[in-house]
Amino acid sequence: MDYRLIATCAFGIEKILSNELKELGYEDLKVENGKVEFDGDEMDIAICNIHLRTAERVLIKLGEFKALSFEELFQGTKAINFGELIPISGKMHVVGKSVKSQLHSVPDCQSIVKKAVVESMKKTYDREIFAETGAVYKIEIALLKDIATITVDTSGAGLHRRGYREHSGAAPLKETLAAALVLISGYDGSRPLIDPFCGSGTILIEAAMIARNIAPNADREFVSESWPSFPKDIYPQVRDGARNQVKSLNTSITGYDNDTYVLSTAKMNAKKAGVFNNIFFKHSDFMDLKYTEKNVTIITNPPYGERLGELETIRMLMEKMGRDKAVHEDFDMYVLSAVEGFEKAFGRKSHKNRKLYNGRILTYLYQYFAEKKKED
């Protein structure tokens, strides 16, 4: 069956997500804030859930219409043939959000949409009551500037939940954002990679998975697999195909941190992700760290210093990072930071910077290229 699909993502990485979709062979992409729309069938749903590194969810778009009143919301939703997707036993779980819209009470919108979905189901199945004891269909009503979009989630748990990170340090970087940083850097495994503030290892693990062409979500399950109408052979087929595409890696990936407990967590995560043999984890204080490698890519998310009294220490770290870059002109550095005045502390303006959200924290990815890449 053909659907209009939406892959959602964090703000600022829509272009990265659309590039991923293009590499998977999708065309006619519609890129908007926090999402990319495209056409696909059940096979495409499985491919995107298993292969996309920067997407948060894959949704089926069922309808879009203007809704200035609850009556318009009810009628617009009721006009959608939900029975085409949801079986008679399906559990219809409605969630919602509203931004810059007249209908701003999300609980009321959810309640009205649920009633409208049931009315639509009544027409399809010619019955009044639904037990809702079967597979879950999470329906979302999203209102933006009075336009209502009705979707059904195919992913279940967010796609950043790869399954390898049971434990993480304080303020962990989402796997999807870590993958985006690696993809922005263009890292492909052909040169050494270092994260001097590796924490629980997320950047390094995502980088190793990218370099080895390991599909990020081949080892987890998705809610659409439990749908009675979803062909049972599709997900296993896509998983098998993904596992057959895995490559080896010959260059070094190294992570440093000054917290031994966090490093042990990183090692456990790397084992679960299947890339433990590709990453060296080393205990070191950043201020004592000296690089011996050449032509290195550094991708890192150093501490932001949210607590009082930490900022001076953070600035010392930034200054050292700038000195390291001055000594190692052949290094590419990609630093995600929320620290105001980062470039001043670093000692030079970045060649590029990119606004990204780490959860709800506004950050910038400061990009310092090797001398040879300046003219690219």
C-alpha positions in Angstrom: 0.0 0.0 0.0 1.3 3.5 -0.8 1.5 6.1 1.9 2.6 9.7 2.4 5.4 9.3 5.0 7.0 11.8 7.4 10.4 11.3 8.9 10.8 13.7 11.9 14.0 15.1 13.3 15.5 17.7 15.6 15.5 21.2 14.4 18.6 22.1 12.4 19.3 18.7 10.9 16.5 18.5 8.3 19.1 18.8 5.4 21.2 15.9 6.9 18.0 13.7 7.1 17.0 14.6 3.6 20.5 13.6 2.4 20.1 10.3 4.2 16.8 9.7 2.4 18.4 10.6 -1.0 21.1 8.1 -0.3 18.5 5.4 0.3 17.0 6.3 -3.1 14.0 8.5 -2.2 13.1 11.5 -4.4 10.6 14.3 -4.4 11.3 15.1 -0.8 9.5 18.0 0.9 11.7 19.4 3.6 10.1 21.5 6.4 11.0 22.4 10.0 11.7 19.3 11.9 10.5 16.8 9.2 10.9 15.5 5.7 7.9 14.2 3.7 8.1 11.6 1.0 6.1 8.7 -0.6 6.6 5.0 0.3 5.0 1.7 1.1 5.5 -0.9 3.9 8.9 -1.9 2.6 10.0 1.8 2.8 8.6 2.1 6.4 10.9 -0.8 7.4 13.9 0.5 5.5 13.6 4.0 7.0 13.0 2.7 10.6 16.1 0.5 10.4 18.5 2.6 8.3 17.8 6.3 9.2 20.4 7.6 11.6 19.1 11.2 12.3 15.3 10.6 12.2 13.3 10.5 15.4 10.3 8.7 14.0 8.7 7.5 10.8 5.0 8.5 10.6 2.2 7.8 8.1 0.4 11.0 7.2 -3.3 10.3 7.0 -4.7 13.8 6.4 -4.1 17.6 6.6 -6.8 20.3 6.8 -7.6 23.7 8.3 -9.2 23.6 11.7 -10.2 26.9 13.3 -13.0 25.2 15.4 -13.6 21.9 17.1 -16.3 21.1 14.6 -13.8 21.5 11.7 -11.3 19.3 13.6 -14.0 16.7 14.2 -15.3 16.7 10.6 -11.8 16.8 9.0 -10.7 13.8 11.1 -13.9 11.8 10.6 -13.5 12.1 6.8 -10.3 10.0 7.0 -10.8 6.3 6.5 -9.0 5.0 9.6 -10.3 1.5 9.0 -8.1 1.2 5.9 -5.1 1.0 8.3 -6.5 0.1 11.8 -8.1 -3.3 12.3 -11.3 -3.8 14.3 -9.3 -4.7 17.4 -6.7 -1.9 17.1 -5.9 0.2 20.1 -6.4 3.9 19.1 -4.1 5.9 21.3 -4.3 9.7 20.5 -1.6 12.2 21.4 -1.4 15.8 20.3 0.4 19.2 20.1 -0.6 22.7 19.2 1.6 25.6 18.1 0.3 29.1 17.1 -3.3 27.8 16.6 -6.7 28.8 17.7 -7.3 25.3 19.1 -4.7 25.5 21.8 -6.1 23.0 24.4 -4.3 19.8 23.5 -6.4 17.5 25.8 -9.6 18.8 24.1 -8.2 18.3 20.6 -7.1 14.7 21.6 -10.6 14.0 22.9 -12.3 15.3 19.8 -10.0 13.4 17.4 -10.5 10.2 19.3 -14.3 10.6 18.9 -13.9 11.3 15.2 -11.6 8.3 14.7 -14.2 6.0 16.4 -17.0 7.5 14.1 -14.8 6.8 11.1 -14.2 3.2 12.3 -17.9 2.7 12.8 -18.5 3.4 9.1 -15.9 0.9 8.1 -16.8 -1.9 10.5 -20.5 -1.3 10.9 -20.4 -1.6 14.7 -20.8 0.8 17.7 -18.2 -0.4 20.2 -14.5 -1.3 19.8 -12.7 -3.3 22.4 -9.2 -1.9 21.5 -7.4 -5.0 22.8 -5.1 -5.4 19.8 -2.0 -3.8 18.4 -1.3 -0.1 19.2 -1.9 2.7 16.6 -0.6 5.9 18.0 -2.5 8.7 16.2 -1.1 12.2 16.5 -3.0 15.5 16.0 -0.5 18.2 15.3 -1.8 21.7 14.9 0.5 24.4 13.4 -0.9 27.8 12.5 -4.4 26.3 12.4 -3.4 23.5 10.0 -4.2 20.1 11.5 -2.0 17.1 10.5 -3.1 13.6 11.4 -0.5 10.9 11.5 0.1 7.4 12.8 3.5 6.4 14.3 5.2 3.4 12.8 8.3 3.4 15.0 7.1 3.0 18.6 10.0 4.1 20.9 11.9 7.0 19.3 14.5 6.0 16.8 17.3 7.4 19.0 16.7 4.4 21.2 19.1 2.1 19.3 19.2 -0.4 22.2 22.9 -0.1 23.0 22.8 2.6 25.6 21.4 1.3 28.9 23.6 3.7 30.9 24.8 7.2 30.2 26.5 10.0 32.0 25.0 13.3 32.9 23.3 15.3 30.1 23.8 12.6 27.4 23.8 13.5 23.7 21.0 11.8 21.8 22.2 9.1 19.4 20.4 10.8 16.5 22.2 14.2 17.2 25.5 12.4 17.6 25.0 10.7 14.2 24.2 14.1 12.7 27.5 15.6 14.0 29.4 12.7 12.4 27.5 13.0 9.1 28.0 16.8 9.0 31.8 16.2 9.4 31.8 13.9 6.4 33.7 11.2 8.5 33.8 8.0 6.6 36.4 5.9 8.5 39.3 6.9 6.2 41.2 8.9 8.9 41.6 8.7 12.7 38.7 10.1 14.8 39.1 11.4 18.4 36.5 12.6 20.9 38.5 14.2 23.8 35.3 14.4 26.0 33.8 11.1 25.1 31.5 10.6 28.1 29.4 7.5 27.5 30.8 7.1 24.0 27.8 8.1 21.8 29.7 10.1 19.2 32.3 7.4 18.8 29.8 4.6 18.6 27.7 6.3 16.0 30.9 7.1 14.0 32.0 3.5 14.1 28.6 2.4 13.0 28.6 4.9 10.1 32.2 3.9 9.0 31.2 0.2 9.1 27.8 0.8 7.5 26.0 -0.8 10.5 22.3 0.1 10.3 21.5 1.9 13.5 18.3 0.1 14.3 18.7 -3.4 13.0 18.6 -4.9 16.5 15.4 -3.3 17.8 11.7 -3.7 17.2 9.1 -1.3 15.9 5.4 -0.9 16.7 4.4 -1.4 13.0 5.8 -5.0 13.2 2.9 -5.9 15.5 0.2 -4.6 13.1 -1.8 -7.5 11.7 -1.9 -5.9 8.2 1.9 -5.4 8.0 3.5 -8.2 6.0 5.5 -10.3 8.5 8.5 -11.0 6.1 9.4 -7.3 5.5 11.3 -6.3 8.6 13.3 -9.6 8.8 14.2 -9.1 5.1 15.4 -5.5 5.6 17.4 -6.6 8.7 19.1 -9.4 6.8 20.0 -7.0 4.0 21.4 -4.5 6.4 23.6 -7.1 8.2 25.0 -8.2 4.9 26.2 -4.7 4.1 28.5 -4.3 7.2 32.1 -3.4 6.4 35.3 -3.6 8.4 37.2 -0.6 9.7 41.0 -0.1 9.6 41.6 3.4 11.1 41.6 4.3 14.8 38.7 5.8 16.8 39.7 7.0 20.2 37.8 8.5 23.1 39.2 10.2 26.2 37.5 11.1 29.5 38.7 11.9 33.0 35.8 9.9 34.6 36.6 6.2 35.0 33.0 5.2 35.7 31.8 7.0 32.6 34.5 5.3 30.5 33.4 1.8 31.8 29.8 2.8 30.7 31.1 3.8 27.3 32.8 0.4 27.0 29.6 -1.4 27.8 27.7 0.6 25.3 30.2 -0.1 22.6 30.0 -3.8 23.3 26.3 -3.8 23.0 26.5 -1.8 19.7 29.0 -4.4 18.3 31.8 -1.8 17.8 33.9 -2.4 21.0 36.9 -3.7 18.9 36.9 -0.5 16.8 37.2 2.0 19.7 40.0 2.8 22.1 38.8 4.3 25.4 41.5 6.0 27.4 41.5 7.7 30.8 42.9 11.3 30.6 42.3 14.8 31.8 41.9 17.0 28.8 44.3 19.6 30.1 47.1 16.9 30.0 46.1 15.5 26.6 48.7 15.5 23.8 47.8 14.3 20.3 50.4 12.1 18.5 48.2 11.3 15.4 48.1 13.2 12.2 45.2 14.2 9.9 42.7 13.7 12.6 39.0 14.5 12.8 37.9 15.7 16.2 34.1 15.6 17.0 33.2 16.4 20.5 30.5 17.8 22.9 32.5 19.3 25.8 30.9 20.3 29.1 28.7 23.4 28.9 29.3 24.6 32.5 25.7 25.1 33.5 26.6 25.3 37.2 27.9 28.4 38.9 31.7 28.6 39.1 32.3 26.1 36.2 32.5 28.6 33.4 36.1 29.6 34.2 37.2 25.9 33.9 35.2 25.6 30.7 36.9 28.6 29.2 40.3 27.0 30.0 39.3 23.9 28.1 38.2 26.0 25.1 41.5 27.9 25.2 43.4 24.6 25.2 41.3 23.3 22.3 42.2 26.5 20.3 45.9 26.0 21.1 45.7 22.3 20.0 44.1 23.4 16.7 46.9 26.0 16.2 49.6 23.3 16.6 47.7 20.7 14.6 46.7 22.5 11.4 45.9 19.2 9.7 43.1 18.5 12.2 39.4 19.1 11.4 37.5 20.1 14.6 33.8 19.9 15.1 32.8 21.2 18.6 29.2 21.3 19.8 28.9 24.0 22.5 26.3 26.2 24.3 29.0 28.4 25.8 28.6 32.0 25.0 31.8 33.5 23.6 33.1 30.1 22.5 35.1 31.5 19.5 36.7 34.2 21.6 37.9 31.6 24.1 39.0 29.2 21.3 41.1 32.1 19.9 39.7 32.1 16.3 36.5 32.3 14.4 35.1 29.1 13.1 35.1 28.4 9.3 31.4 27.5 9.7 28.9 27.3 12.5 25.5 25.6 12.6 22.6 26.2 15.1 21.5 22.9 16.6 19.3 21.9 19.6 20.7 19.4 22.1 17.4 18.5 23.6 16.1 22.0 24.5 19.5 23.6 24.8 20.4 25.9 22.0 23.9 25.0 20.8 26.2 25.7 17.9 28.4 23.3 16.0 31.7 25.2 15.5 33.6 23.8 12.5 37.3 24.4 12.1 38.8 22.8 9.0 42.2 21.5 8.3 44.2 24.1 6.3 43.9 22.1 3.1 40.1 22.2 3.3 39.7 26.0 3.7 39.2 26.5 0.0 36.8 23.6 -0.5 
